[in-house]
Amino acid sequence: MTISSSLNAGVAGLQTNAQRLASISDNIANSSTYGYKRVETDFESMVLSSGGGSYAAGGVRANTQRLIDERGTLITTSNATDLAVRGGGMLPVAQAAQVQTAGTDAPMFLTTTGSFRTDAEGYLTSQSDLVLMGWPAGPDGTIPNQPRDTADGLEPVRIDTNALAGNPTLNMKLGVNLPATETEYGADAEIEQLSVEYFDNLGTSQSVSITFEPTAPATATDPATNEWTMVMTDSAQAGAEIGRYTLTFTDARTDSGLLASVTPVGVSPAYDAATGLVTIDVAAGPISLDLGTIGDSDGMSQLSYSFTPGNTTKDGSAIGNFVGLDVDANGYVRASFDTGEIRVVYQIPLVNVANPNGLSAFDSQTYLPSNDSGSFFLWDAGDGPTGDIVSFAREESTTDVAGELTDMIKTQRAYSSNAKVIQTVDEMLQETTNIKR
């Protein structure tokens, strides 16, 4: 019985060391594979006789585990959509073949890094045929509320590289300084003019023309009026008047040169003293015009003798061509256009599970949640237990070649020793057989 158990223990030793060598060879073979998680093989002793009785060798068995929670070093690349996760969490991806058949219902896999580029259909796809998944943004660039414990809201990221984009102007701000000397008696009373460009709903450039006419004192003995008439016209409506206002400024020692009042003339839109806004109606629709609140130093002013329209701003943009993509640390995928327009088109969440090492491993460094890993949750990158997303980066393999080669030497010696045990048992059995002669 003891000799037989010795033989079985030696055979088990050969099997387990062969299994360990297989994991070592797999690790070394993937030492240059981006995102590869090394496999570790541990040995466990087996005890066949417990308590009393004669001793019998139980042998050994191997337990292999992929260490998915280990993270490799991040290296820099030249592609903006080369992505890696710095910290906890994993990127959601789908198999390209399943995207072709199931579309937005393609099952979600997980990975920690990938080099994604748009394919012929616009999907952000890696060389391993993995399609990046994310939440699509609304027309205004915001991400709607999505379920976090299911992948139902995720879609394959698809970019229309032939897209044109433009935004209509919705807001303007006037930061104009009017010359105080023009409201004094005997001044030239020169009318100042300003044209502010805006973009209509089709991305066409239009303009709001604004004139500022000073009000002169009636007699030489009257003080400066500090009053101007502002008239606005719209180029898209053949120069039709869209607003007329009387502006007065204070000349007090404190707050001198700041707005004192804004009075609509006729049927002009009302001025909101709390916000400093006037809503003007151009041909494309309403635009909020910020004149500044009463006494606001950041609004319009009347100082010195120069006309300075230096702080006038607007939003919106003309129609532009798509020029590129980038992904920020919070997972927002942003499309850039040659007009300078940047539009959020997707958000990439990070997927977290309680036990990453319990994930089921598949080809191309992809994983699926399992009973051992626990259920998953979709986090905004940088929130909760997750890290952030790094673009222009790939994650290297977690294999330490020097360590694997050292383990290979140990495994080879252990294998040889177990083979020697089998050889010795064979010789002992031969001696037992020879007793009969």
RODRENBA-167767 format. One record per residue (C-alpha): x, y, z; residue number from 1. Coordinates in steps of 0.02 Angstrom, whole numbers. Layout:
# RODRENBA-167767
X:Y:Z:NUM
...
//
This chain:
# RODRENBA-167767
0:0:0:1
140:122:46:2
241:84:-110:3
85:101:-218:4
40:269:-138:5
218:329:-169:6
196:291:-353:7
30:384:-359:8
106:533:-268:9
248:538:-395:10
126:533:-540:11
24:674:-461:12
184:774:-441:13
222:754:-626:14
46:808:-674:15
43:962:-562:16
215:1022:-613:17
169:998:-795:18
17:1106:-762:19
123:1237:-678:20
243:1235:-825:21
94:1264:-941:22
44:1421:-845:23
225:1482:-845:24
240:1455:-1033:25
75:1546:-1059:26
136:1694:-956:27
302:1704:-1049:28
216:1688:-1218:29
105:1837:-1173:30
241:1944:-1094:31
216:2072:-1236:32
26:2056:-1246:33
-60:2218:-1195:34
-180:2194:-1050:35
-129:2013:-1017:36
-157:1954:-837:37
-35:1822:-781:38
-89:1650:-721:39
-26:1583:-555:40
-25:1398:-510:41
-21:1349:-326:42
-2:1174:-254:43
-112:1095:-120:44
-69:937:-26:45
-191:791:-20:46
-207:686:139:47
-286:513:116:48
-262:447:293:49
-320:553:437:50
-322:497:618:51
-257:322:654:52
-205:185:535:53
-57:166:420:54
10:311:324:55
-22:328:137:56
49:464:25:57
-91:577:-37:58
7:672:-167:59
-27:848:-230:60
-151:942:-339:61
-137:1108:-432:62
-248:1260:-415:63
-234:1386:-558:64
-297:1565:-546:65
-287:1714:-665:66
-239:1871:-566:67
-354:1994:-652:68
-343:2124:-513:69
-157:2151:-548:70
-123:2302:-659:71
19:2321:-782:72
123:2475:-818:73
44:2606:-931:74
144:2658:-1084:75
116:2809:-1196:76
54:2793:-1375:77
13:2914:-1516:78
-171:2870:-1538:79
-301:2971:-1442:80
-418:2821:-1431:81
-288:2703:-1359:82
-366:2681:-1187:83
-311:2607:-1022:84
-387:2607:-848:85
-280:2683:-711:86
-345:2605:-551:87
-499:2498:-522:88
-634:2460:-648:89
-639:2392:-826:90
-694:2455:-996:91
-856:2385:-1070:92
-833:2309:-1243:93
-928:2195:-1362:94
-874:2068:-1492:95
-879:2147:-1665:96
-965:1993:-1738:97
-1103:2004:-1608:98
-1123:2191:-1641:99
-1155:2150:-1824:100
-1292:2027:-1779:101
-1366:2096:-1618:102
-1329:2283:-1635:103
-1358:2377:-1473:104
-1409:2213:-1388:105
-1234:2138:-1406:106
-1177:2063:-1238:107
-1053:2162:-1135:108
-877:2097:-1106:109
-744:2181:-998:110
-563:2229:-1032:111
-435:2345:-954:112
-355:2417:-1112:113
-378:2428:-1299:114
-321:2518:-1456:115
-483:2579:-1535:116
-505:2656:-1708:117
-657:2686:-1815:118
-694:2545:-1937:119
-784:2556:-2105:120
-951:2576:-2016:121
-889:2702:-1888:122
-879:2584:-1738:123
-732:2612:-1620:124
-651:2441:-1642:125
-487:2365:-1585:126
-373:2251:-1685:127
-446:2108:-1582:128
-620:2150:-1651:129
-681:2223:-1487:130
-802:2368:-1501:131
-800:2500:-1363:132
-969:2526:-1277:133
-1040:2681:-1194:134
-1192:2786:-1156:135
-1245:2898:-1302:136
-1261:3085:-1269:137
-1416:3186:-1309:138
-1420:3324:-1440:139
-1364:3450:-1309:140
-1212:3345:-1260:141
-1280:3286:-1093:142
-1290:3104:-1041:143
-1466:3048:-991:144
-1489:2950:-830:145
-1447:2768:-862:146
-1467:2606:-763:147
-1308:2562:-669:148
-1335:2379:-627:149
-1370:2322:-805:150
-1291:2347:-975:151
-1458:2386:-1058:152
-1415:2571:-1082:153
-1246:2538:-1163:154
-1224:2548:-1351:155
-1075:2513:-1465:156
-985:2679:-1490:157
-1014:2731:-1670:158
-941:2891:-1742:159
-998:2973:-1902:160
-833:3038:-1968:161
-924:3128:-2110:162
-1032:3224:-1989:163
-1054:3412:-1997:164
-1090:3507:-1838:165
-1139:3682:-1789:166
-1228:3765:-1646:167
-1348:3912:-1659:168
-1308:4063:-1553:169
-1415:4069:-1397:170
-1319:4191:-1287:171
-1226:4355:-1311:172
-1138:4469:-1190:173
-1101:4653:-1219:174
-944:4716:-1135:175
-938:4891:-1210:176
-862:5051:-1142:177
-945:5210:-1207:178
-850:5376:-1206:179
-912:5485:-1063:180
-857:5645:-1151:181
-987:5622:-1290:182
-1131:5661:-1170:183
-1061:5833:-1125:184
-1121:5997:-1202:185
-1032:6041:-1362:186
-968:5867:-1396:187
-974:5795:-1571:188
-1112:5676:-1514:189
-1037:5543:-1627:190
-1142:5386:-1648:191
-1043:5229:-1605:192
-1076:5070:-1703:193
-1049:4887:-1664:194
-1089:4728:-1760:195
-1101:4562:-1665:196
-1099:4403:-1769:197
-1217:4261:-1727:198
-1255:4092:-1807:199
-1430:4043:-1857:200
-1506:3869:-1846:201
-1423:3816:-2009:202
-1251:3877:-1957:203
-1259:4031:-2069:204
-1170:4187:-2008:205
-1287:4333:-1970:206
-1262:4490:-1867:207
-1346:4604:-1743:208
-1300:4785:-1782:209
-1299:4900:-1630:210
-1288:5089:-1628:211
-1257:5196:-1475:212
-1315:5377:-1491:213
-1269:5498:-1351:214
-1395:5620:-1280:215
-1322:5797:-1270:216
-1367:5925:-1134:217
-1491:6060:-1189:218
-1381:6207:-1131:219
-1202:6237:-1086:220
-1249:6254:-903:221
-1326:6080:-897:222
-1216:5939:-832:223
-1172:5790:-941:224
-1324:5680:-970:225
-1230:5513:-957:226
-1369:5445:-1068:227
-1365:5343:-1229:228
-1495:5269:-1346:229
-1453:5092:-1399:230
-1537:5028:-1558:231
-1520:4848:-1620:232
-1561:4781:-1794:233
-1553:4606:-1869:234
-1465:4573:-2035:235
-1572:4418:-2064:236
-1729:4528:-2061:237
-1664:4655:-2185:238
-1606:4771:-2046:239
-1771:4772:-1951:240
-1761:4848:-1778:241
-1770:4718:-1639:242
-1739:4827:-1486:243
-1717:5007:-1428:244
-1660:5056:-1253:245
-1610:5209:-1155:246
-1451:5178:-1055:247
-1398:5291:-913:248
-1237:5282:-814:249
-1189:5348:-644:250
-1056:5482:-618:251
-1053:5464:-428:252
-887:5451:-338:253
-926:5269:-304:254
-980:5155:-446:255
-939:5291:-572:256
-964:5243:-752:257
-1074:5092:-714:258
-1251:5060:-773:259
-1383:5157:-676:260
-1537:5107:-778:261
-1594:5019:-937:262
-1763:5077:-1004:263
-1849:4991:-1152:264
-1920:5111:-1282:265
-2084:5067:-1366:266
-2119:4881:-1384:267
-1940:4828:-1354:268
-1914:4671:-1247:269
-1906:4702:-1061:270
-1742:4716:-967:271
-1723:4599:-818:272
-1635:4699:-683:273
-1600:4542:-579:274
-1503:4453:-716:275
-1454:4595:-833:276
-1532:4500:-980:277
-1634:4557:-1128:278
-1712:4426:-1241:279
-1704:4488:-1421:280
-1793:4401:-1564:281
-1685:4375:-1718:282
-1747:4281:-1871:283
-1680:4116:-1802:284
-1766:4134:-1633:285
-1734:4215:-1464:286
-1559:4260:-1403:287
-1519:4308:-1224:288
-1418:4470:-1227:289
-1322:4508:-1067:290
-1303:4695:-1037:291
-1249:4672:-857:292
-1345:4711:-699:293
-1360:4884:-624:294
-1194:4933:-545:295
-1106:4779:-614:296
-924:4814:-656:297
-923:4667:-776:298
-1060:4741:-886:299
-1070:4896:-994:300
-981:5054:-939:301
-957:5238:-982:302
-782:5295:-941:303
-655:5415:-1015:304
-664:5463:-1199:305
-639:5300:-1297:306
-763:5178:-1371:307
-702:5001:-1327:308
-805:4848:-1376:309
-672:4732:-1308:310
-770:4611:-1198:311
-912:4563:-1314:312
-938:4374:-1326:313
-1062:4248:-1398:314
-1087:4061:-1407:315
-1132:3952:-1557:316
-1027:3904:-1706:317
-1032:3888:-1894:318
-1048:3719:-1980:319
-885:3624:-1963:320
-808:3461:-2023:321
-762:3318:-1907:322
-575:3314:-1873:323
-547:3195:-1726:324
-595:3112:-1563:325
-528:3113:-1387:326
-578:3032:-1223:327
-554:3124:-1059:328
-516:3052:-887:329
-702:3042:-843:330
-741:2940:-997:331
-823:3074:-1104:332
-795:3042:-1290:333
-782:3212:-1376:334
-790:3245:-1562:335
-690:3395:-1626:336
-732:3498:-1780:337
-625:3617:-1883:338
-723:3767:-1820:339
-662:3733:-1644:340
-827:3656:-1593:341
-809:3512:-1468:342
-961:3402:-1439:343
-985:3261:-1313:344
-1053:3109:-1405:345
-1034:2966:-1279:346
-983:2928:-1102:347
-882:2771:-1064:348
-920:2703:-890:349
-805:2591:-790:350
-871:2422:-734:351
-830:2359:-560:352
-859:2189:-479:353
-828:2132:-301:354
-702:1996:-349:355
-610:2033:-513:356
-512:1870:-500:357
-677:1776:-508:358
-716:1841:-683:359
-727:1713:-823:360
-582:1738:-945:361
-603:1736:-1135:362
-495:1772:-1287:363
-415:1942:-1318:364
-401:1987:-1133:365
-589:1997:-1110:366
-692:1940:-962:367
-872:1907:-911:368
-951:1922:-738:369
-985:1756:-651:370
-1053:1692:-487:371
-876:1698:-416:372
-848:1880:-468:373
-1014:1945:-402:374
-1132:2065:-490:375
-1065:2216:-583:376
-1101:2403:-567:377
-1070:2542:-693:378
-978:2691:-620:379
-930:2859:-692:380
-742:2851:-714:381
-657:2922:-560:382
-807:2890:-446:383
-827:2758:-311:384
-697:2619:-315:385
-646:2652:-495:386
-495:2742:-565:387
-494:2853:-718:388
-474:2824:-904:389
-308:2869:-984:390
-303:2905:-1170:391
-145:2893:-1276:392
-100:2743:-1166:393
-97:2552:-1162:394
-77:2435:-1015:395
68:2314:-1027:396
65:2131:-979:397
81:2091:-794:398
207:1953:-833:399
377:1969:-749:400
487:1868:-867:401
631:1855:-742:402
514:1787:-610:403
434:1665:-731:404
604:1598:-786:405
652:1573:-603:406
489:1478:-574:407
525:1375:-730:408
691:1317:-655:409
604:1269:-492:410
467:1177:-587:411
593:1083:-693:412
687:1026:-537:413
525:974:-452:414
471:878:-607:415
638:788:-616:416
627:744:-431:417
452:670:-453:418
514:571:-603:419
654:505:-493:420
525:450:-363:421
433:350:-496:422
596:274:-555:423
642:225:-375:424
470:148:-343:425
487:50:-504:426
656:-19:-446:427
583:-65:-276:428
438:-156:-358:429
564:-246:-468:430
660:-301:-313:431
497:-364:-237:432
462:-463:-393:433
636:-540:-388:434
606:-612:-211:435
507:-754:-289:436
656:-819:-389:437
//
